[in-house]
């Protein structure tokens, strides 16, 4: 869910897309990805990750949503490429 929020934010702020364009992107993402909800468990894990790895709480929420169901890799252009969070590695897909 946190990644979907980030998509909307980037599309609006950086890419200056219309809501209609954003809706199409969101529909495609929702159709092809499992969406993890923001829960008390994910919040607590995000706080733990933020504190332990010294990353922003926003980024930690994205990591928590991936770590909790057991993801091995998280693709991110903003986070540190090669960083390991618990048993998950962050990879920049543009490197």
DONU-178668 format. One record per residue (C-alpha): residue in three letters; x, y, z. Coordinates in steps of 0.5 Angstrom, whole numbers. Layout:
N
<residu->ALA&east->X&north->Y&up->Z> .
...
This chain:
95
<residu->UNK&east->0&north->0&up->0> .
<residu->UNK&east->6&north->5&up->2> .
<residu->UNK&east->9&north->4&up->-5> .
<residu->UNK&east->2&north->5&up->-8> .
<residu->UNK&east->2&north->12&up->-4> .
<residu->UNK&east->9&north->13&up->-7> .
<residu->UNK&east->7&north->12&up->-14> .
<residu->UNK&east->1&north->17&up->-14> .
<residu->UNK&east->6&north->22&up->-10> .
<residu->UNK&east->11&north->22&up->-16> .
<residu->UNK&east->6&north->22&up->-21> .
<residu->UNK&east->3&north->28&up->-19> .
<residu->UNK&east->9&north->32&up->-16> .
<residu->UNK&east->15&north->30&up->-21> .
<residu->UNK&east->11&north->27&up->-27> .
<residu->UNK&east->6&north->32&up->-27> .
<residu->UNK&east->1&north->27&up->-30> .
<residu->UNK&east->-7&north->27&up->-30> .
<residu->UNK&east->-11&north->23&up->-25> .
<residu->UNK&east->-14&north->19&up->-31> .
<residu->UNK&east->-6&north->17&up->-33> .
<residu->UNK&east->-5&north->16&up->-25> .
<residu->UNK&east->-11&north->11&up->-25> .
<residu->UNK&east->-9&north->7&up->-31> .
<residu->UNK&east->-2&north->6&up->-28> .
<residu->UNK&east->-5&north->4&up->-21> .
<residu->UNK&east->-10&north->-1&up->-24> .
<residu->UNK&east->-4&north->-4&up->-28> .
<residu->UNK&east->0&north->-5&up->-21> .
<residu->UNK&east->-6&north->-7&up->-17> .
<residu->UNK&east->-8&north->-12&up->-23> .
<residu->UNK&east->-1&north->-15&up->-23> .
<residu->UNK&east->2&north->-14&up->-16> .
<residu->UNK&east->0&north->-17&up->-9> .
<residu->UNK&east->-2&north->-11&up->-5> .
<residu->UNK&east->0&north->-11&up->3> .
<residu->UNK&east->-4&north->-7&up->7> .
<residu->UNK&east->-2&north->-2&up->13> .
<residu->UNK&east->-3&north->-6&up->19> .
<residu->UNK&east->-1&north->-5&up->26> .
<residu->UNK&east->4&north->-11&up->25> .
<residu->UNK&east->7&north->-7&up->19> .
<residu->UNK&east->8&north->-1&up->23> .
<residu->UNK&east->11&north->-4&up->29> .
<residu->UNK&east->16&north->-7&up->24> .
<residu->UNK&east->17&north->-1&up->20> .
<residu->UNK&east->19&north->3&up->26> .
<residu->UNK&east->24&north->-3&up->28> .
<residu->UNK&east->27&north->-3&up->21> .
<residu->UNK&east->27&north->5&up->21> .
<residu->UNK&east->31&north->5&up->28> .
<residu->UNK&east->36&north->-1&up->27> .
<residu->UNK&east->38&north->1&up->19> .
<residu->UNK&east->37&north->9&up->20> .
<residu->UNK&east->33&north->10&up->14> .
<residu->UNK&east->26&north->14&up->14> .
<residu->UNK&east->20&north->11&up->17> .
<residu->UNK&east->17&north->12&up->10> .
<residu->UNK&east->22&north->8&up->7> .
<residu->UNK&east->22&north->3&up->13> .
<residu->UNK&east->14&north->2&up->11> .
<residu->UNK&east->16&north->0&up->4> .
<residu->UNK&east->21&north->-5&up->7> .
<residu->UNK&east->16&north->-8&up->12> .
<residu->UNK&east->11&north->-9&up->7> .
<residu->UNK&east->16&north->-13&up->3> .
<residu->UNK&east->20&north->-17&up->9> .
<residu->UNK&east->13&north->-19&up->13> .
<residu->UNK&east->11&north->-24&up->7> .
<residu->UNK&east->18&north->-26&up->6> .
<residu->UNK&east->20&north->-22&up->0> .
<residu->UNK&east->28&north->-24&up->-2> .
<residu->UNK&east->29&north->-18&up->-6> .
<residu->UNK&east->26&north->-11&up->-6> .
<residu->UNK&east->27&north->-6&up->-12> .
<residu->UNK&east->28&north->1&up->-11> .
<residu->UNK&east->31&north->7&up->-14> .
<residu->UNK&east->31&north->11&up->-8> .
<residu->UNK&east->34&north->6&up->-3> .
<residu->UNK&east->41&north->4&up->-2> .
<residu->UNK&east->43&north->-1&up->-7> .
<residu->UNK&east->45&north->-8&up->-4> .
<residu->UNK&east->43&north->-6&up->3> .
<residu->UNK&east->40&north->-12&up->7> .
<residu->UNK&east->34&north->-11&up->11> .
<residu->UNK&east->33&north->-17&up->15> .
<residu->UNK&east->33&north->-23&up->10> .
<residu->UNK&east->31&north->-18&up->4> .
<residu->UNK&east->36&north->-15&up->-1> .
<residu->UNK&east->35&north->-8&up->-4> .
<residu->UNK&east->36&north->-8&up->-11> .
<residu->UNK&east->36&north->-2&up->-16> .
<residu->UNK&east->33&north->-4&up->-22> .
<residu->UNK&east->36&north->2&up->-26> .
<residu->UNK&east->43&north->0&up->-24> .
